[in-house]
Amino acid sequence: MHGGGLFPVPECTNPVWPCALTGAAAFLAGFRGLSVVIHGSSGCYYYPRSLIKAPLFGSFIMQDEVIFGTGDRLRSVISDVSKDSERVAVVTSCVPALMGEDLASELDGFSALLIDSPGFLGGAEAGYRIASEVLLREATVTTEGVNIGGICLLDPFHRGNLHESRRLLAMAGIPVGAVISYDRLDALSRLAPVTVYANPDYTASGYEGGTLLGFSAIKKTFSSLSGDPSSVLAECDWAEEMVIAVCEKYLRRNDPPNAAICSQAGYAGFFADLLVRYLGSDTPLILRRNETDLPAVTDYDQIADALHGDSYNLIIGSSYEAQMKPDAGFVGVTPPIRGRIVIGSRPLAGIEGVITAVEMILNALMDKKKRV
């Protein structure tokens, strides 16, 4: 990220998907009682601040400090932030990481963690994992039940996913340990032995217990957990019947959509399954933001070329893809989502998440039809 007169790092100049620094900051900023300091230039502060929508602090290093060292500025910022914080986490950006300073020694005397997650290490998911590994070293399993994982401030659906995950676990009589990462910092002292993930692309260390994306995943996850899954399984069956009915009604008057999905792998697979299973679509084009067994696709020109290679009438992704295919129906699931208000708690996880996703797809297709 470029700012304050510093040199740009090429790995940090891609606007399509956030870097590792931003993912680490998003993980840490989800814990109340933990203040997050971005140790870098002004650009390295304002970019994650614009996406995360949570309080962050910055060291705003200048070009002369790249030569003479950034330690004094960092200690000054931490000293001020610590006055009103239980704890401080410092996330390094590309420039301090490349300088090779011993920043750990600058934290002596403070209740502070150092998270070495510069943007050149990868995408947001990589930074999220790095931060989780550092912070969760201090966590202890002391509670029965399950943790809720995959809650990330970068995800437009994180609050809805949390509410729906809590609702389903309560239906099954399963207590919640900690929410990773949208909880108080002291919640890490009451971790449960198992974690279920609302968004499987934001995983923390260990304790995996399944995901909550789609009816099949919900049924499999709750059948493996302690508790009584009968109410959850029954609601899954009811909701699936409703989804089938509304999709069949749409298909009586319309052809199956031809879709392209540009999102994280978990959400991409979720939406692809809905389109194929309930709306009779061919397998959609999927351009994943994050690297899995396949490389990530985050180059703007490469995405544009792929989308213009076919007559897609449904785009599931971000505002970038919406602008590339303005005549298609659009479902916003990936930041940035501009030109619309998104302040509610809509989920994609859980039973209500499937219903929400189907509503979004069908409404986008019908809005497109009205415009033609």
C-alpha positions as a printed NumPy array, in Angstrom:
array([[  0.   ,   0.   ,   0.   ],
       [  1.34 ,   3.414,  -0.919],
       [  1.18 ,   6.521,   1.233],
       [  3.26 ,   9.034,   3.137],
       [  5.785,   9.187,   0.301],
       [  6.775,   5.519,   0.666],
       [  7.516,   3.204,  -2.221],
       [  4.655,   0.975,  -3.438],
       [  4.706,  -2.807,  -2.972],
       [  3.196,  -4.48 ,  -6.066],
       [  1.445,  -7.232,  -4.088],
       [ -0.561,  -4.562,  -2.23 ],
       [ -1.853,  -2.577,  -5.188],
       [ -4.667,  -4.903,  -6.266],
       [ -8.038,  -3.321,  -5.401],
       [-10.119,  -6.432,  -6.117],
       [ -9.305,  -8.372,  -2.934],
       [ -7.795,  -7.259,   0.406],
       [ -4.301,  -8.253,   1.44 ],
       [ -3.074, -10.252,   4.422],
       [ -2.658,  -7.138,   6.568],
       [ -6.355,  -6.337,   6.123],
       [ -7.394,  -9.896,   6.989],
       [ -5.322,  -9.855,  10.165],
       [ -6.768,  -6.496,  11.194],
       [-10.295,  -7.788,  10.547],
       [ -9.733, -10.812,  12.795],
       [ -8.274,  -8.78 ,  15.634],
       [-10.748,  -5.881,  15.413],
       [-13.582,  -8.336,  16.002],
       [-12.533,  -8.735,  19.646],
       [-13.779,  -6.044,  22.004],
       [-11.063,  -5.05 ,  24.456],
       [ -8.287,  -5.444,  21.886],
       [ -7.064,  -2.301,  20.106],
       [ -5.481,  -2.785,  16.693],
       [ -2.567,  -0.655,  15.484],
       [ -1.641,  -0.765,  11.809],
       [  2.103,  -0.183,  11.711],
       [  2.617,   1.348,   8.3  ],
       [  1.903,   4.282,   6.047],
       [ -1.348,   6.204,   5.872],
       [ -2.529,   4.136,   2.919],
       [ -1.98 ,   0.913,   4.855],
       [ -4.279,   2.327,   7.54 ],
       [ -7.061,   3.861,   5.467],
       [ -7.565,   0.901,   3.139],
       [ -8.479,  -1.641,   5.868],
       [-10.317,   1.072,   7.781],
       [-12.593,   1.657,   4.792],
       [-13.502,  -2.039,   4.569],
       [-13.632,  -3.185,   8.175],
       [-15.816,  -0.391,   9.619],
       [-14.31 ,  -0.809,  13.079],
       [-11.974,   1.339,  15.195],
       [ -8.344,   1.019,  14.134],
       [ -5.207,   2.976,  15.002],
       [ -2.224,   3.77 ,  12.787],
       [  1.424,   4.657,  13.24 ],
       [  1.486,   6.577,   9.919],
       [  5.21 ,   6.153,   9.396],
       [  6.982,   8.648,   7.123],
       [  9.783,   8.212,   4.618],
       [ 12.568,   9.417,   6.912],
       [ 11.596,   6.718,   9.433],
       [ 12.095,   4.084,   6.767],
       [ 15.761,   5.121,   6.882],
       [ 16.25 ,   5.845,  10.586],
       [ 13.799,   3.344,  12.086],
       [ 10.135,   3.257,  13.096],
       [ 10.491,   2.068,  16.69 ],
       [ 10.102,   5.44 ,  18.405],
       [  6.903,   6.229,  16.531],
       [  5.469,   2.775,  17.233],
       [  6.15 ,   3.014,  20.96 ],
       [  4.572,   6.471,  21.067],
       [  1.388,   5.218,  19.403],
       [  1.159,   2.126,  21.619],
       [  1.68 ,   4.258,  24.72 ],
       [ -1.293,   6.451,  23.801],
       [ -3.547,   3.575,  22.72 ],
       [ -2.769,   1.495,  25.832],
       [ -4.293,   4.133,  28.114],
       [ -7.791,   3.086,  27.052],
       [ -7.253,  -0.546,  26.04 ],
       [ -7.059,  -3.888,  27.785],
       [ -4.543,  -4.989,  25.192],
       [ -2.965,  -3.842,  21.918],
       [ -2.223,  -5.809,  18.763],
       [  0.28 ,  -4.395,  16.273],
       [ -0.083,  -5.549,  12.654],
       [  2.976,  -4.954,  10.474],
       [  2.616,  -3.676,   6.939],
       [  4.936,  -4.379,   4.003],
       [  7.473,  -1.614,   4.563],
       [  8.387,  -2.334,   8.239],
       [  8.456,  -6.054,   7.425],
       [ 10.926,  -5.475,   4.595],
       [ 13.06 ,  -3.205,   6.778],
       [ 13.788,  -6.09 ,   9.138],
       [ 13.455,  -4.107,  12.356],
       [ 13.244,  -5.919,  15.685],
       [  9.751,  -4.669,  16.426],
       [  9.13 ,  -7.259,  19.145],
       [ 11.629,  -5.485,  21.38 ],
       [  9.698,  -2.229,  20.922],
       [  6.714,  -3.858,  22.642],
       [  8.59 ,  -4.525,  25.892],
       [  6.713,  -3.018,  28.808],
       [  3.354,  -3.038,  27.022],
       [  0.53 ,  -5.566,  27.018],
       [  0.842,  -5.96 ,  23.271],
       [  0.991,  -8.628,  20.581],
       [  2.965,  -8.418,  17.351],
       [  1.206,  -9.839,  14.288],
       [  3.635, -10.217,  11.382],
       [  1.147, -10.126,   8.515],
       [  2.357,  -7.809,   5.746],
       [  0.279,  -7.641,   2.611],
       [  2.768,  -9.519,   0.446],
       [  2.084, -12.753,   2.358],
       [ -1.198, -13.272,   0.51 ],
       [ -4.876, -12.435,   0.616],
       [ -7.198, -11.588,   3.486],
       [ -7.698, -15.222,   4.481],
       [ -3.951, -15.699,   5.003],
       [ -3.793, -12.725,   7.359],
       [ -6.876, -13.917,   9.215],
       [ -5.173, -17.28 ,   9.852],
       [ -1.89 , -15.676,  10.916],
       [ -3.629, -13.429,  13.444],
       [ -5.734, -16.3  ,  14.772],
       [ -2.673, -18.48 ,  15.314],
       [ -1.002, -15.77 ,  17.41 ],
       [ -4.026, -14.803,  19.487],
       [ -5.409, -18.309,  20.025],
       [ -2.128, -19.559,  21.472],
       [ -3.392, -18.105,  24.722],
       [ -6.889, -19.588,  24.449],
       [ -8.027, -22.361,  26.761],
       [-10.793, -24.92 ,  26.341],
       [-12.935, -24.642,  29.468],
       [-16.528, -24.773,  28.178],
       [-18.859, -27.422,  26.793],
       [-20.641, -26.872,  23.506],
       [-19.238, -25.296,  20.342],
       [-17.574, -22.11 ,  19.186],
       [-18.964, -20.175,  16.235],
       [-16.193, -19.529,  13.709],
       [-15.898, -17.874,  10.34 ],
       [-17.235, -14.545,  11.59 ],
       [-15.153, -11.83 ,   9.929],
       [-15.725,  -8.086,   9.741],
       [-14.814,  -8.168,   6.041],
       [-17.81 , -10.41 ,   5.32 ],
       [-20.953,  -8.331,   4.56 ],
       [-23.027, -11.127,   6.119],
       [-21.062, -11.654,   9.339],
       [-23.695, -10.317,  11.744],
       [-26.527, -12.211,  10.105],
       [-24.42 , -15.36 ,  10.047],
       [-23.73 , -15.001,  13.768],
       [-27.389, -14.502,  14.674],
       [-28.495, -17.479,  12.567],
       [-25.735, -19.724,  13.925],
       [-26.752, -18.876,  17.492],
       [-30.405, -19.54 ,  16.655],
       [-29.771, -23.002,  15.252],
       [-27.453, -24.012,  18.086],
       [-30.063, -22.88 ,  20.624],
       [-32.693, -24.982,  18.817],
       [-30.467, -28.021,  19.284],
       [-29.743, -27.178,  22.931],
       [-26.028, -26.651,  22.273],
       [-24.296, -23.885,  24.277],
       [-21.98 , -21.438,  22.536],
       [-18.423, -20.994,  23.762],
       [-16.604, -18.173,  21.981],
       [-17.39 , -16.397,  18.719],
       [-14.336, -16.207,  16.488],
       [-13.938, -13.378,  15.845],
       [-16.788, -11.234,  17.148],
       [-16.64 , -11.438,  20.93 ],
       [-14.992,  -9.985,  24.001],
       [-11.296, -10.669,  24.358],
       [-11.869, -12.602,  27.583],
       [-14.068, -15.057,  25.644],
       [-10.858, -16.832,  24.656],
       [-10.683, -18.154,  28.233],
       [-13.936, -20.074,  27.666],
       [-13.297, -21.8  ,  24.367],
       [-15.31 , -24.916,  23.545],
       [-13.637, -28.025,  22.065],
       [-15.432, -27.785,  18.687],
       [-15.98 , -24.932,  16.212],
       [-18.656, -24.741,  13.523],
       [-17.988, -22.317,  10.679],
       [-20.493, -19.891,   9.21 ],
       [-17.988, -18.926,   6.495],
       [-15.448, -21.728,   5.937],
       [-12.944, -19.435,   4.222],
       [-12.235, -17.677,   7.525],
       [-10.898, -20.533,   9.624],
       [ -9.033, -20.285,  12.899],
       [ -6.712, -22.851,  14.428],
       [ -8.108, -26.275,  15.228],
       [-11.372, -27.567,  16.69 ],
       [-13.141, -28.   ,  13.32 ],
       [-16.734, -29.198,  13.594],
       [-18.375, -28.616,  10.205],
       [-19.939, -25.72 ,   8.341],
       [-23.384, -24.138,   8.117],
       [-23.541, -23.288,   4.404],
       [-26.426, -25.089,   2.699],
       [-28.969, -27.651,   3.833],
       [-26.679, -30.679,   3.333],
       [-23.863, -29.107,   5.362],
       [-26.254, -28.061,   8.146],
       [-27.706, -31.557,   8.442],
       [-24.284, -33.187,   8.449],
       [-22.893, -30.755,  11.015],
       [-25.788, -30.975,  13.474],
       [-25.989, -34.758,  13.176],
       [-22.355, -34.926,  14.349],
       [-22.713, -32.533,  17.296],
       [-23.912, -33.308,  20.792],
       [-27.422, -32.082,  21.481],
       [-30.783, -32.784,  19.886],
       [-30.707, -31.983,  16.142],
       [-34.317, -32.987,  15.449],
       [-35.771, -29.451,  15.388],
       [-32.994, -28.194,  13.113],
       [-33.356, -31.138,  10.726],
       [-37.136, -30.696,  10.587],
       [-36.788, -26.985,   9.802],
       [-34.263, -27.831,   7.073],
       [-36.812, -30.113,   5.421],
       [-39.554, -27.482,   5.64 ],
       [-37.336, -24.738,   4.276],
       [-36.112, -26.914,   1.417],
       [-39.674, -27.653,   0.351],
       [-40.364, -23.907,   0.278],
       [-37.214, -23.264,  -1.777],
       [-38.138, -25.977,  -4.273],
       [-41.652, -24.575,  -4.659],
       [-40.549, -20.991,  -5.326],
       [-37.817, -22.067,  -7.753],
       [-40.191, -24.324,  -9.675],
       [-42.64 , -21.432,  -9.961],
       [-39.871, -19.232, -11.403],
       [-38.816, -21.916, -13.891],
       [-42.345, -22.335, -15.234],
       [-41.938, -18.914, -16.873],
       [-38.186, -18.518, -17.223],
       [-35.119, -20.396, -18.385],
       [-32.456, -21.445, -15.87 ],
       [-29.983, -18.616, -15.24 ],
       [-26.546, -18.535, -16.809],
       [-24.436, -17.386, -13.884],
       [-20.912, -16.287, -13.035],
       [-19.723, -16.207,  -9.419],
       [-16.806, -14.099,  -8.202],
       [-16.362, -14.622,  -4.48 ],
       [-14.556, -16.609,  -1.835],
       [-14.542, -20.35 ,  -2.457],
       [-17.031, -21.204,   0.297],
       [-19.718, -18.802,  -0.833],
       [-19.   , -19.651,  -4.484],
       [-19.619, -23.344,  -3.891],
       [-22.735, -22.56 ,  -1.87 ],
       [-24.312, -20.411,  -4.589],
       [-23.238, -22.788,  -7.36 ],
       [-24.979, -25.675,  -5.588],
       [-28.189, -23.653,  -5.178],
       [-28.226, -22.686,  -8.861],
       [-27.633, -26.21 , -10.12 ],
       [-29.79 , -28.038,  -7.588],
       [-32.852, -25.809,  -7.45 ],
       [-32.78 , -23.674, -10.606],
       [-31.5  , -26.165, -13.152],
       [-28.454, -24.09 , -14.124],
       [-25.398, -25.478, -15.812],
       [-22.328, -25.34 , -13.603],
       [-21.636, -21.605, -13.185],
       [-18.376, -19.91 , -14.032],
       [-16.52 , -19.559, -10.709],
       [-13.688, -17.069, -10.27 ],
       [-12.496, -17.561,  -6.694],
       [-11.056, -14.641,  -4.752],
       [ -8.937, -16.894,  -2.541],
       [ -6.479, -19.624,  -3.377],
       [ -7.651, -23.201,  -2.742],
       [ -6.549, -26.201,  -4.802],
       [ -6.947, -23.754,  -7.689],
       [ -5.278, -20.342,  -7.989],
       [ -7.173, -17.229,  -6.954],
       [ -8.473, -14.929,  -9.686],
       [ -8.068, -11.329,  -8.532],
       [ -6.717,  -9.633, -11.635],
       [ -9.256,  -7.083, -12.861],
       [ -8.507,  -7.599, -16.557],
       [ -8.605, -11.38 , -16.23 ],
       [-12.018, -11.2  , -14.535],
       [-13.337,  -8.829, -17.207],
       [-12.136, -11.091, -20.024],
       [-13.785, -14.131, -18.425],
       [-17.118, -12.371, -17.897],
       [-17.233, -11.06 , -21.446],
       [-16.628, -14.551, -22.795],
       [-20.295, -15.559, -22.431],
       [-23.768, -14.015, -22.148],
       [-24.196, -14.246, -18.379],
       [-27.538, -12.978, -17.102],
       [-26.665, -13.346, -13.406],
       [-23.531, -12.048, -11.685],
       [-22.806, -12.963,  -8.071],
       [-19.869, -10.986,  -6.728],
       [-18.82 ,  -7.395,  -6.068],
       [-19.435,  -3.976,  -7.553],
       [-16.492,  -4.542,  -9.883],
       [-18.278,  -7.386, -11.654],
       [-21.587,  -5.509, -11.587],
       [-19.955,  -2.698, -13.567],
       [-18.427,  -5.153, -16.022],
       [-21.837,  -6.702, -16.806],
       [-24.367,  -3.905, -16.172],
       [-27.194,  -5.661, -18.04 ],
       [-27.07 ,  -8.797, -15.882],
       [-28.897,  -9.427, -12.639],
       [-26.575,  -8.735,  -9.737],
       [-26.242, -10.303,  -6.281],
       [-23.692,  -8.561,  -4.068],
       [-21.879, -10.971,  -1.755],
       [-18.264,  -9.789,  -2.008],
       [-16.791,  -6.445,  -0.937],
       [-16.887,  -3.82 ,  -2.203],
       [-20.659,  -3.539,  -2.591],
       [-21.348,   0.048,  -3.598],
       [-24.441,   1.969,  -4.6  ],
       [-26.744,   0.271,  -2.093],
       [-27.372,   0.377,   1.642],
       [-26.214,  -2.713,   3.545],
       [-26.767,  -2.289,   7.282],
       [-29.094,  -5.184,   8.176],
       [-28.192,  -8.605,   9.56 ],
       [-28.952, -10.85 ,   6.597],
       [-27.274, -14.282,   6.768],
       [-25.919, -16.653,   4.183],
       [-25.172, -19.318,   6.775],
       [-27.828, -21.562,   8.243],
       [-31.392, -22.209,   7.156],
       [-32.299, -18.545,   6.88 ],
       [-29.106, -18.095,   4.877],
       [-30.311, -20.491,   2.166],
       [-33.65 , -18.693,   2.039],
       [-31.889, -15.319,   1.829],
       [-29.614, -16.509,  -0.977],
       [-32.525, -17.862,  -3.039],
       [-34.464, -14.621,  -2.525],
       [-31.461, -12.586,  -3.675],
       [-30.99 , -14.71 ,  -6.793],
       [-34.64 , -14.669,  -7.853],
       [-35.139, -10.979,  -7.121],
       [-32.018, -10.089,  -9.101],
       [-33.232, -12.132, -12.073],
       [-36.718, -10.616, -11.941],
       [-35.324,  -7.073, -11.644],
       [-33.205,  -7.742, -14.72 ],
       [-36.271,  -8.966, -16.622],
       [-38.149,  -5.766, -15.746],
       [-35.293,  -3.651, -17.154],
       [-35.237,  -5.468, -20.506]])
